[in-house]
């Protein structure tokens, strides 16, 4: 099929909501191109709406010229059918990439999103809002260059037209729809940034931020729910990158960065791509070994115990006083050694708990003496008494002898 006596169609490349795309050759410039044809055979109202969208795509894309945006070369009508001639991208869609590989490595996902942000920033500078950013509308070339395509529902930023179609439906894809658009409010550049955040979230985690079975339920989540941070779904995702994705998905458009800011952050994020390393084992809190129990006091031999004399009350009071003084000195040393800042000082020795220290209970009462434990003074008095008794006994013997001699005389 020859279109406009210039573009020779060879085989179809894909089909969209309002048209189908063909691989073609431009015989005038002798180069491969992509030709998009508007679908035919629809009702009058639908045909009118689709024709307006088709013309809008040609007008908006025709204003753009950037390496990350698919270029538009020509637009026209043949036999009542509209056609759009575009740059032919030798590659595949990001949706196909996701289907083949699943979740992408964080660095690669960030690089793709950075190129998308650069393209969106260029479109926003020209006052163009894409309104349908999703993996199916992003192309990847063989050298991994990103190109945004399908400006079919794009609008100019100063266009006051409603986001609703003639049939009263919100245009766009539910999985990537910004909250303000779900509420029926006009699209703005921040709406494209939100959709970019959804795409990056999916590239990192392998799923959209709000999966669901129905479009209405998904849109409601965009409006009301908070997405799970990507690094909680894939721990290898760096936390700074995960947190930045959540910023792109802010409910309030004013809290989202611009596409230009996103491009700058992701382009310079190489130093943020390393996941947070866990604490090394050495950094964990060390558990000090329990101190070895003190050896039991050595017991004296039984013979030594038997030969030891009983301590006097005065000696026991002296020992008790010394024990109390030592305990007071130990407590004072403990209180004064815990707050020092000298790194070279040895660590203070922990005080021994009172229930582990040998108990020294001073006895304040005077012990009673038994008959077998007499003092030296008592023994001396007893000896003196025995001496007196001996003298009296001798005198009695002498007196008895004197009386016997007198009787003999």
C-alpha positions as CSV (number, residue, x, y, z in Angstrom):
1,X,0.0,0.0,0.0
2,X,1.3,3.4,-1.0
3,X,0.3,6.4,1.2
4,X,0.4,9.9,-0.2
5,X,2.3,8.6,-3.3
6,X,5.4,8.6,-1.1
7,X,5.3,6.1,1.8
8,X,5.3,2.4,0.9
9,X,3.8,0.2,3.7
10,X,5.5,-3.2,4.2
11,X,4.2,-4.8,7.5
12,X,2.4,-3.8,10.7
13,X,4.4,-3.1,13.8
14,X,1.6,-2.6,16.3
15,X,-1.9,-1.5,17.1
16,X,-3.1,1.1,19.5
17,X,-6.4,2.5,20.8
18,X,-7.1,4.7,17.8
19,X,-4.7,3.5,15.1
20,X,-2.2,1.0,13.8
21,X,1.5,1.5,13.0
22,X,3.2,0.2,9.9
23,X,6.8,-0.2,8.9
24,X,7.3,1.8,5.7
25,X,9.8,3.4,3.3
26,X,9.9,7.0,2.4
27,X,10.6,6.9,-1.4
28,X,11.4,10.6,-1.5
29,X,14.1,10.6,1.2
30,X,14.9,6.9,0.8
31,X,14.7,6.1,4.6
32,X,12.7,3.8,6.7
33,X,9.8,5.4,8.6
34,X,6.8,4.4,10.8
35,X,3.4,5.3,9.5
36,X,0.4,5.5,11.8
37,X,-3.1,5.2,10.3
38,X,-6.3,6.2,12.0
39,X,-8.7,3.3,12.4
40,X,-11.8,3.4,10.3
41,X,-15.3,1.9,10.6
42,X,-16.3,3.5,13.9
43,X,-19.4,5.4,14.9
44,X,-19.6,9.1,13.9
45,X,-19.1,10.3,17.5
46,X,-16.1,8.0,18.1
47,X,-14.6,8.8,14.7
48,X,-14.8,12.5,15.4
49,X,-13.1,12.2,18.8
50,X,-10.4,9.9,17.5
51,X,-9.7,12.2,14.5
52,X,-9.3,15.1,17.0
53,X,-6.9,13.1,19.1
54,X,-5.0,12.1,16.0
55,X,-4.5,15.7,14.9
56,X,-3.5,16.7,18.4
57,X,-0.8,14.1,18.4
58,X,0.5,15.4,15.1
59,X,0.5,19.0,16.4
60,X,2.2,18.3,19.7
61,X,4.8,15.8,18.5
62,X,5.5,18.1,15.6
63,X,6.7,20.8,18.0
64,X,9.2,18.5,19.6
65,X,12.7,17.6,18.5
66,X,14.7,15.7,21.0
67,X,16.8,12.5,21.0
68,X,14.5,11.0,23.8
69,X,11.3,11.7,21.9
70,X,10.1,10.0,18.8
71,X,10.1,12.6,16.0
72,X,7.2,13.3,13.7
73,X,8.0,13.9,10.0
74,X,4.6,14.4,8.3
75,X,0.8,14.5,8.7
76,X,-2.0,14.3,6.3
77,X,-5.1,12.6,5.0
78,X,-5.7,10.2,2.1
79,X,-9.1,9.0,1.0
80,X,-10.6,10.4,4.3
81,X,-8.1,8.4,6.4
82,X,-5.6,10.4,8.5
83,X,-2.0,9.3,8.6
84,X,1.0,10.3,10.7
85,X,4.6,9.7,9.6
86,X,7.1,9.2,12.5
87,X,10.7,8.2,13.2
88,X,11.2,4.5,13.0
89,X,12.7,3.1,16.2
90,X,14.9,0.0,15.7
91,X,14.1,-1.6,19.0
92,X,11.3,-2.7,21.2
93,X,9.0,-1.3,23.9
94,X,9.7,-1.1,27.6
95,X,6.7,-3.3,28.1
96,X,8.4,-6.0,26.1
97,X,11.6,-5.5,28.0
98,X,9.7,-5.9,31.3
99,X,7.9,-9.0,30.0
100,X,11.2,-10.6,29.0
101,X,13.4,-9.7,32.0
102,X,11.1,-8.9,34.9
103,X,12.5,-6.4,37.4
104,X,15.6,-4.6,36.2
105,X,18.8,-3.9,38.2
106,X,18.6,-0.6,40.1
107,X,21.3,1.1,38.0
108,X,19.7,0.1,34.7
109,X,16.2,1.1,35.8
110,X,17.5,4.5,37.1
111,X,19.2,5.1,33.7
112,X,16.1,4.4,31.7
113,X,14.0,6.6,34.0
114,X,16.6,9.4,33.8
115,X,16.4,9.4,29.9
116,X,12.6,9.4,30.2
117,X,12.8,12.4,32.5
118,X,15.1,14.2,30.1
119,X,12.6,13.7,27.2
120,X,9.6,14.8,29.4
121,X,11.5,17.9,30.5
122,X,12.0,18.8,26.8
123,X,8.3,18.3,26.1
124,X,7.3,20.4,29.2
125,X,9.5,23.2,28.1
126,X,7.5,23.3,24.9
127,X,4.3,23.3,26.9
128,X,3.4,19.7,26.0
129,X,2.0,17.3,28.5
130,X,2.0,13.6,27.4
131,X,-0.8,12.3,29.7
132,X,-0.2,8.7,29.0
133,X,3.3,7.7,30.1
134,X,3.6,3.9,30.5
135,X,6.0,1.1,29.5
136,X,4.1,0.5,26.2
137,X,4.7,4.1,25.1
138,X,8.5,4.0,25.7
139,X,10.8,2.5,23.2
140,X,14.3,1.1,23.7
141,X,16.8,1.1,20.8
142,X,19.6,-1.5,20.4
143,X,22.1,0.9,22.1
144,X,19.7,1.4,25.0
145,X,18.5,4.8,24.0
146,X,15.1,5.7,25.4
147,X,12.5,7.3,23.2
148,X,9.0,8.3,24.3
149,X,6.3,7.8,21.7
150,X,2.5,8.1,21.3
151,X,1.5,11.6,22.0
152,X,-2.1,10.7,20.9
153,X,-3.8,12.1,24.1
154,X,-1.2,14.8,24.8
155,X,-2.3,18.3,25.6
156,X,-0.7,21.7,25.7
157,X,-0.2,23.0,29.2
158,X,-2.2,26.2,28.4
159,X,-5.1,24.2,26.9
160,X,-8.2,24.5,29.1
161,X,-9.8,21.4,27.6
162,X,-11.1,18.9,30.1
163,X,-9.3,15.6,30.7
164,X,-12.5,13.8,29.9
165,X,-13.3,12.5,26.4
166,X,-16.6,13.1,24.7
167,X,-17.9,9.9,26.2
168,X,-17.2,11.1,29.8
169,X,-14.3,8.8,30.4
170,X,-10.9,9.6,31.8
171,X,-8.2,9.1,29.1
172,X,-5.0,7.4,30.2
173,X,-3.9,4.1,31.8
174,X,-5.2,3.3,35.3
175,X,-2.0,1.7,36.5
176,X,0.0,5.0,35.8
177,X,-2.7,7.6,36.3
178,X,-1.9,10.6,38.6
179,X,-4.3,11.2,41.6
180,X,-5.4,14.6,40.3
181,X,-6.4,13.1,37.0
182,X,-8.3,10.4,38.7
183,X,-10.3,13.1,40.4
184,X,-11.1,14.6,37.0
185,X,-8.8,17.6,37.3
186,X,-6.7,18.9,34.4
187,X,-3.3,17.3,33.7
188,X,-0.2,19.3,34.4
189,X,3.5,18.5,34.0
190,X,3.6,17.0,37.5
191,X,1.1,14.4,36.3
192,X,3.7,13.1,33.8
193,X,6.2,13.0,36.7
194,X,3.8,10.9,38.7
195,X,3.4,8.5,35.8
196,X,7.2,8.3,35.4
197,X,7.4,7.4,39.1
198,X,5.0,4.5,38.5
199,X,7.0,3.2,35.6
200,X,10.3,3.4,37.6
201,X,8.6,1.7,40.5
202,X,7.6,-1.2,38.2
203,X,11.0,-1.4,36.7
204,X,12.5,-1.8,40.2
205,X,10.0,-4.1,41.8
206,X,8.5,-6.0,38.8
207,X,5.0,-4.7,39.7
208,X,3.1,-1.4,39.6
209,X,2.8,0.6,42.8
210,X,-0.9,-0.2,43.1
211,X,-1.8,-3.6,41.5
212,X,-5.5,-4.5,41.3
213,X,-8.1,-6.4,39.3
214,X,-10.2,-3.4,38.2
215,X,-9.4,0.1,36.9
216,X,-11.7,1.8,39.4
217,X,-10.0,0.0,42.4
218,X,-6.6,0.9,41.1
219,X,-7.5,4.6,40.5
220,X,-8.9,4.7,44.1
221,X,-5.6,3.5,45.4
222,X,-3.8,6.2,43.5
223,X,-6.0,8.7,45.2
224,X,-6.1,7.3,48.8
225,X,-3.3,4.8,49.4
226,X,0.4,5.0,50.1
227,X,2.6,2.7,48.1
228,X,5.0,0.2,49.8
229,X,8.6,1.6,49.5
230,X,10.4,-0.3,46.7
231,X,13.3,-1.4,48.9
232,X,10.9,-3.4,51.1
233,X,9.9,-5.5,48.1
234,X,13.5,-5.9,46.9
235,X,16.1,-5.3,49.6
236,X,18.9,-4.8,47.0
237,X,17.3,-1.5,45.9
238,X,19.3,1.4,47.5
239,X,17.2,3.2,50.1
240,X,17.9,6.7,48.6
241,X,16.6,5.6,45.3
242,X,13.6,4.0,46.9
243,X,12.8,7.1,48.9
244,X,13.1,9.3,45.8
245,X,10.6,7.1,43.9
246,X,8.1,7.7,46.7
247,X,8.7,11.5,46.3
248,X,7.7,11.1,42.6
249,X,4.4,9.4,43.8
250,X,3.4,12.2,46.2
251,X,-0.4,12.8,46.2
252,X,0.0,16.6,46.0
253,X,1.4,17.6,42.6
254,X,3.2,20.6,44.3
255,X,5.3,18.1,46.3
256,X,6.7,16.3,43.3
257,X,10.0,17.4,41.7
258,X,10.0,18.6,38.1
259,X,11.0,16.3,35.2
260,X,14.3,18.3,34.9
261,X,15.0,17.8,38.6
262,X,14.3,14.1,38.3
263,X,16.7,13.8,35.4
264,X,19.4,15.6,37.3
265,X,19.0,13.5,40.4
266,X,18.9,10.2,38.6
267,X,21.8,11.1,36.3
268,X,24.0,12.0,39.3
269,X,22.8,9.1,41.4
270,X,25.8,6.7,40.8
271,X,27.1,7.2,44.3
272,X,23.6,6.5,45.6
273,X,23.2,3.1,43.9
274,X,25.0,1.1,46.5
275,X,22.6,-0.7,48.9
276,X,23.0,0.1,52.5
277,X,25.4,-2.5,53.9
278,X,24.5,-4.3,57.2
279,X,26.5,-3.7,60.3
280,X,29.6,-5.9,60.4
281,X,29.7,-8.4,63.2
282,X,32.4,-6.5,65.0
283,X,30.1,-3.5,65.3
284,X,27.5,-5.5,67.2
285,X,27.2,-5.0,71.0
286,X,29.9,-7.2,72.6
287,X,28.8,-9.4,75.5
288,X,31.5,-9.3,78.2
289,X,32.3,-12.6,79.8
290,X,31.2,-13.0,83.4
291,X,34.0,-12.6,85.9
292,X,35.3,-15.8,87.3
293,X,34.0,-16.6,90.8
294,X,36.4,-15.8,93.6
295,X,38.2,-18.9,95.0
296,X,36.9,-20.1,98.3
297,X,39.0,-19.0,101.3
298,X,41.6,-21.6,102.1
299,X,40.8,-23.5,105.3
300,X,43.3,-23.7,108.0
301,X,44.4,-27.1,109.2
302,X,42.4,-28.6,112.0
303,X,45.5,-28.7,114.3
304,X,46.1,-25.0,113.8
305,X,42.5,-24.2,114.6
306,X,42.7,-26.3,117.8
307,X,46.0,-24.6,118.8
308,X,44.7,-21.0,118.2
309,X,43.8,-19.1,121.3
310,X,40.4,-17.4,121.5
311,X,40.7,-13.8,120.5
312,X,39.9,-11.3,123.2
313,X,36.9,-8.8,122.8
314,X,39.3,-5.9,122.3
315,X,41.0,-7.7,119.4
316,X,37.6,-8.6,117.8
317,X,36.5,-5.0,118.0
318,X,39.8,-3.9,116.3
319,X,39.2,-6.4,113.4
320,X,35.6,-5.2,112.9
321,X,36.8,-1.6,112.8
322,X,39.4,-2.4,110.2
323,X,36.8,-4.3,108.0
324,X,34.4,-1.3,108.2
325,X,37.1,1.1,107.2
326,X,38.2,-1.0,104.2
327,X,34.5,-1.3,103.0
328,X,34.1,2.5,103.2
329,X,37.3,3.1,101.3
330,X,36.2,0.7,98.6
331,X,32.8,2.4,98.2
332,X,34.5,5.8,97.9
333,X,36.9,4.6,95.3
334,X,34.0,3.2,93.2
335,X,32.0,6.4,93.3
336,X,35.0,8.6,92.3
337,X,36.4,6.4,89.4
338,X,33.3,6.0,87.1
339,X,33.3,9.4,85.3
340,X,36.8,9.8,84.2
341,X,37.5,10.8,80.6
342,X,41.2,9.8,80.4
343,X,41.4,7.3,77.6
344,X,44.7,5.9,78.9
345,X,43.4,5.2,82.4
346,X,42.5,1.6,83.1
347,X,38.9,0.7,83.4
348,X,37.6,0.8,87.0
349,X,37.1,-2.5,88.6
350,X,33.5,-3.3,89.1
351,X,32.5,-3.4,92.8
352,X,31.8,-6.8,94.2
353,X,28.1,-7.3,95.0
354,X,27.4,-7.2,98.7
355,X,25.9,-10.7,98.6
356,X,29.2,-12.1,97.2
357,X,31.6,-10.4,99.7
358,X,32.7,-12.4,102.8
359,X,30.6,-11.2,105.6
360,X,32.3,-9.6,108.6
361,X,29.8,-8.9,111.3
362,X,31.4,-7.1,114.2
363,X,30.2,-8.4,117.6
364,X,29.6,-5.7,120.1
365,X,28.8,-8.0,123.0
366,X,31.5,-9.4,125.5
367,X,31.7,-13.1,125.1
368,X,31.2,-15.2,128.3
369,X,34.1,-17.2,129.6
370,X,33.6,-20.9,130.4
371,X,35.4,-22.9,133.1
372,X,37.9,-24.0,130.6
373,X,38.7,-20.5,129.2
374,X,39.9,-18.6,132.4
375,X,42.0,-15.5,132.1
376,X,45.6,-15.2,133.5
377,X,44.4,-12.9,136.3
378,X,41.9,-15.5,137.6
379,X,44.5,-18.2,137.5
380,X,46.9,-16.0,139.5
381,X,44.3,-15.3,142.1
382,X,43.5,-19.0,142.4
383,X,47.2,-19.7,142.9
384,X,47.5,-17.2,145.7
385,X,44.5,-18.7,147.4
386,X,46.0,-22.2,147.2
387,X,49.2,-20.8,148.8
388,X,47.4,-19.4,151.8
389,X,45.6,-22.6,152.4
390,X,49.0,-24.5,152.4
391,X,50.4,-22.1,155.0
392,X,47.4,-22.5,157.3
393,X,47.6,-26.2,157.0
394,X,51.3,-26.1,158.0
395,X,50.6,-23.9,161.0
396,X,47.8,-26.3,162.1
397,X,50.3,-29.2,161.9
398,X,52.9,-27.3,164.0
399,X,50.3,-26.3,166.6
400,X,49.2,-30.0,166.8
401,X,52.8,-31.1,167.3
402,X,53.4,-28.5,170.1
403,X,50.3,-29.7,172.0
404,X,51.4,-33.3,171.7
405,X,54.8,-32.5,173.2
406,X,53.3,-30.5,176.1
407,X,51.1,-33.4,177.0
408,X,54.1,-35.7,177.1
409,X,55.9,-33.3,179.4
